[in-house]
Every structure is written in C-alpha cells, then in structure tokens.
Amino acid sequence: MTAMTDSLTPTDRSAVRRLADRGHYERAVVNGILDEAYVAHVGFVVEGQPRVLPMTYGRDGDSLYLHGAVGNAMLRASADAEVCLTVTLLDGLVLARSAFHHSMNYRSVVVLGVATRVDDAAAKRHAFDVIVDHVLPGRSQVARPSNDSELRKTLVLRLPIEEGSAKVRTGGPIDDEEDMDLPVWAGVIPLRLTPGPVIQDPTQTIPGLPPPVPRDLWTLTVD
Ligand SMILES: Cc1cc2nc3c(=O)[nH]c(=O)nc-3n(C[C@H](O)[C@H](O)[C@H](O)COP(=O)(O)OP(=O)(O)OC[C@H]3O[C@@H](n4cnc5c(N)ncnc54)[C@H](O)[C@@H]3O)c2cc1C
C-alpha cells in the first residue's frame, strides 16, 4: 500500500490543462470538497458504453466508498474496473458583459482509479457507517445498524483517492477590454446549498426526539 502524502501527484490524465492555475492537488483541498459535497457523479463503462450516474458516497482517509443494490448495473460494472468519480460544488453564476465570458464559480474534484469490491462483513459495515455519517455526522450511532440481510443485498466499492485533482474558480467575470463600457450588468450571483427547517415524519410515535443538526457547509476556502 502506498503511503499517504499531503498531495496527489498529477499524472498525464489527472493534470488540469486548461486554466491550470485553477488546479489543486493538495489532499486538504481535495478532501475538503469531497467532504462538503453530497452527490458524486460516477462515470463507468458498461459493454463499451460510457454512463454517468449520480450517487451518494463517503470518505474515510484516502478511501471513498460507494454502495448500492447488488443488482445495480453501475456498481457491478465498476467492481475491479476503472471509474471516474466527480463532485461539484456550485458557488455562483458569473455574468459577464459578453455572452462568451459567462462562467460559474465552483469547487470540483475528479478522482480516477480502479474501484474494488468490499466483501468482508466488518469492512462493509464500516463503509455503511462512513456513508451515513457523510450525510449526517454521528447518524450511524443513532440509526438501527444494517442487519445481515441488508448487508447481503448491498454491494460496496472502495475507490482510493490516489489519482485526481481539484479545480476551483472564484471571483468575478473576466471581460475583454473593449467590452468594459457596455451597458450590461456584470458580476456574480452567489449560490449556496442551505438546509431548510426540519420536517419531522408525522408518523413518528415517540415524542421529544432531538432533531438532527446538518453538518457545516461552506467550511472550505481556496485561494
Ligand atoms: C460547474 C462547472 C461548469 C463548467 N462549465 C464548463 C463549460 O461549459 N465548458 C468547459 O469547457 N468547461 C467547463 N467547466 C470546466 C471543466 O470541468 C474542465 O475543467 C474544462 O473543460 C477543461 O478541462 P481540461 O481541458 O483542463 O481537462 P482535461 O484535459 O479534459 O482533463 C484532464 C484532467 O484534469 C482534471 N480536471 C479537469 N477539469 C476538472 C474539474 N472541473 N475539476 C477537477 N479536476 C478537473 C481531471 O483530473 C481530468 O482527468 C466547468 C466546470 C464546472 C465545475
């Protein structure tokens, strides 16, 4: 097993090429984005055809865990195969004076690698905990643990965070000099994912249970 370093080493396929100064490889940046996002888009190949599906995930150290039904075509095709996992945090709409220079502010991560099956029962349970705690910290301690039947019905994959990159855009529009005096509003509309007030399940029979506290969002700033 390779020792965990502070940074991912850019490779031929993981180095950000366009606007390379927006590329980041430090684990602190990559992990910060992975820990804040809720949804990963996983790209894989089924019988020669590319597919990309959104799913939830969890991170433990340098491992990402994915899970789903054992019949899930994506997970079956991804087991012991090359996958590409992407997460995106959309931070703002960047409106320029020209249509061409419209953009978005974002923090995104791409992880490339071979996903392997996790079959050991204890390791699978750990992966379940990592995924449910990613959604809501500490949830694995209060929710009923998965039973043996649920464990058998679930396929778990581990993707190492060894090859990949983050890309971050911040700031306002970058217009051409000759457009600066055009009478067109320019600037940024910031966007944030924010939790709303909780809605307790009306069928809940036990009164007074403490409502969950969502994890902090917007914890990571990248220069
Ligand atoms: C919300 C959003 C909207 C975008 N809209 C556009 C658009 O409309 N048109 C457009 O051309 N680009 C868009 N991008 C940027 C796009 O994701 C690529 O970065 C870009 O197309 C050029 O990549 P490249 O040629 O450097 O990468 P490639 O040479 O295609 O990829 C090489 C490697 O660079 C890394 N990489 C590339 N992009 C990213 C990324 N976004 N995050 C993390 N790692 C990355 C990956 O490891 C990848 O394997 C958008 C990004 C986001 C997050």
The ligand as an SDF file (V2000), in Angstrom:
LIG
                    3D

 53 58  0  0  0  0  0  0  0  0999 V2000
  -19.9130   23.8850  -12.7040 C   0  0  0  0  0  0  0  0  0  0  0  0
  -18.8750   23.7870  -13.8090 C   0  0  0  0  0  0  0  0  0  0  0  0
  -19.1470   24.2560  -15.0630 C   0  0  0  0  0  0  0  0  0  0  0  0
  -18.2070   24.1790  -16.1020 C   0  0  0  0  0  0  0  0  0  0  0  0
  -18.5410   24.5620  -17.3550 N   0  0  0  0  0  0  0  0  0  0  0  0
  -17.6910   24.3520  -18.3780 C   0  0  0  0  0  0  0  0  0  0  0  0
  -18.0640   24.6030  -19.7250 C   0  0  0  0  0  0  0  0  0  0  0  0
  -19.1900   24.9940  -20.0210 O   0  0  0  0  0  0  0  0  0  0  0  0
  -17.1560   24.3880  -20.6940 N   0  0  0  0  0  0  0  0  0  0  0  0
  -15.9050   23.9110  -20.4170 C   0  0  0  0  0  0  0  0  0  0  0  0
  -15.1010   23.7010  -21.3390 O   0  0  0  0  0  0  0  0  0  0  0  0
  -15.5350   23.6650  -19.1580 N   0  0  0  0  0  0  0  0  0  0  0  0
  -16.3950   23.8470  -18.1390 C   0  0  0  0  0  0  0  0  0  0  0  0
  -16.0190   23.5600  -16.8500 N   0  0  0  0  0  0  0  0  0  0  0  0
  -14.6330   23.1600  -16.6300 C   0  0  0  0  0  0  0  0  0  0  0  0
  -14.4270   21.6900  -16.9990 C   0  0  0  0  0  0  0  0  0  0  0  0
  -14.7850   20.8980  -15.8670 O   0  0  0  0  0  0  0  0  0  0  0  0
  -12.9590   21.4050  -17.3660 C   0  0  0  0  0  0  0  0  0  0  0  0
  -12.1280   21.8150  -16.3380 O   0  0  0  0  0  0  0  0  0  0  0  0
  -12.5990   22.0930  -18.6700 C   0  0  0  0  0  0  0  0  0  0  0  0
  -13.4620   21.6390  -19.6960 O   0  0  0  0  0  0  0  0  0  0  0  0
  -11.1950   21.9030  -19.1630 C   0  0  0  0  0  0  0  0  0  0  0  0
  -10.5300   20.8840  -18.6260 O   0  0  0  0  0  0  0  0  0  0  0  0
   -9.0870   20.4430  -19.1210 P   0  0  0  0  0  0  0  0  0  0  0  0
   -9.0080   20.5210  -20.6280 O   0  0  0  0  0  0  0  0  0  0  0  0
   -8.0590   21.0870  -18.3000 O   0  0  0  0  0  0  0  0  0  0  0  0
   -9.1920   18.9980  -18.6610 O   0  0  0  0  0  0  0  0  0  0  0  0
   -8.9740   17.6200  -19.4000 P   0  0  0  0  0  0  0  0  0  0  0  0
   -7.6710   17.6250  -20.1360 O   0  0  0  0  0  0  0  0  0  0  0  0
  -10.2240   17.2600  -20.1100 O   0  0  0  0  0  0  0  0  0  0  0  0
   -8.8670   16.7270  -18.1260 O   0  0  0  0  0  0  0  0  0  0  0  0
   -7.6150   16.3620  -17.5320 C   0  0  0  0  0  0  0  0  0  0  0  0
   -7.7910   16.1490  -16.0900 C   0  0  0  0  0  0  0  0  0  0  0  0
   -7.9370   17.4220  -15.4500 O   0  0  0  0  0  0  0  0  0  0  0  0
   -8.6800   17.2690  -14.2940 C   0  0  0  0  0  0  0  0  0  0  0  0
   -9.8610   18.1820  -14.3600 N   0  0  0  0  0  0  0  0  0  0  0  0
  -10.3990   18.7730  -15.4520 C   0  0  0  0  0  0  0  0  0  0  0  0
  -11.4770   19.5090  -15.1190 N   0  0  0  0  0  0  0  0  0  0  0  0
  -11.6240   19.3640  -13.7880 C   0  0  0  0  0  0  0  0  0  0  0  0
  -12.5530   19.8750  -12.8700 C   0  0  0  0  0  0  0  0  0  0  0  0
  -13.5820   20.7010  -13.2490 N   0  0  0  0  0  0  0  0  0  0  0  0
  -12.4230   19.5390  -11.5610 N   0  0  0  0  0  0  0  0  0  0  0  0
  -11.4090   18.7340  -11.1540 C   0  0  0  0  0  0  0  0  0  0  0  0
  -10.4940   18.2240  -11.9760 N   0  0  0  0  0  0  0  0  0  0  0  0
  -10.5960   18.5290  -13.2870 C   0  0  0  0  0  0  0  0  0  0  0  0
   -9.1580   15.8240  -14.2380 C   0  0  0  0  0  0  0  0  0  0  0  0
   -8.2970   15.0590  -13.4130 O   0  0  0  0  0  0  0  0  0  0  0  0
   -9.0340   15.3750  -15.6770 C   0  0  0  0  0  0  0  0  0  0  0  0
   -8.8800   13.9860  -15.7680 O   0  0  0  0  0  0  0  0  0  0  0  0
  -16.9350   23.6250  -15.8260 C   0  0  0  0  0  0  0  0  0  0  0  0
  -16.6490   23.1600  -14.5380 C   0  0  0  0  0  0  0  0  0  0  0  0
  -17.6070   23.2150  -13.5490 C   0  0  0  0  0  0  0  0  0  0  0  0
  -17.2810   22.6540  -12.2080 C   0  0  0  0  0  0  0  0  0  0  0  0
  1  2  1  0
  2  3  1  0
  2 52  2  0
  3  4  2  0
  4  5  1  0
  4 50  1  0
  5  6  2  0
  6  7  1  0
  6 13  1  0
  7  8  2  0
  7  9  1  0
  9 10  1  0
 10 11  2  0
 10 12  1  0
 12 13  2  0
 13 14  1  0
 14 15  1  0
 14 50  1  0
 15 16  1  0
 16 17  1  0
 16 18  1  0
 18 19  1  0
 18 20  1  0
 20 21  1  0
 20 22  1  0
 22 23  1  0
 23 24  1  0
 24 25  2  0
 24 26  1  0
 24 27  1  0
 27 28  1  0
 28 29  2  0
 28 30  1  0
 28 31  1  0
 31 32  1  0
 32 33  1  0
 33 34  1  0
 33 48  1  0
 34 35  1  0
 35 36  1  0
 35 46  1  0
 36 37  1  0
 36 45  1  0
 37 38  2  0
 38 39  1  0
 39 40  1  0
 39 45  2  0
 40 41  1  0
 40 42  2  0
 42 43  1  0
 43 44  2  0
 44 45  1  0
 46 47  1  0
 46 48  1  0
 48 49  1  0
 50 51  2  0
 51 52  1  0
 52 53  1  0
M  END
$$$$
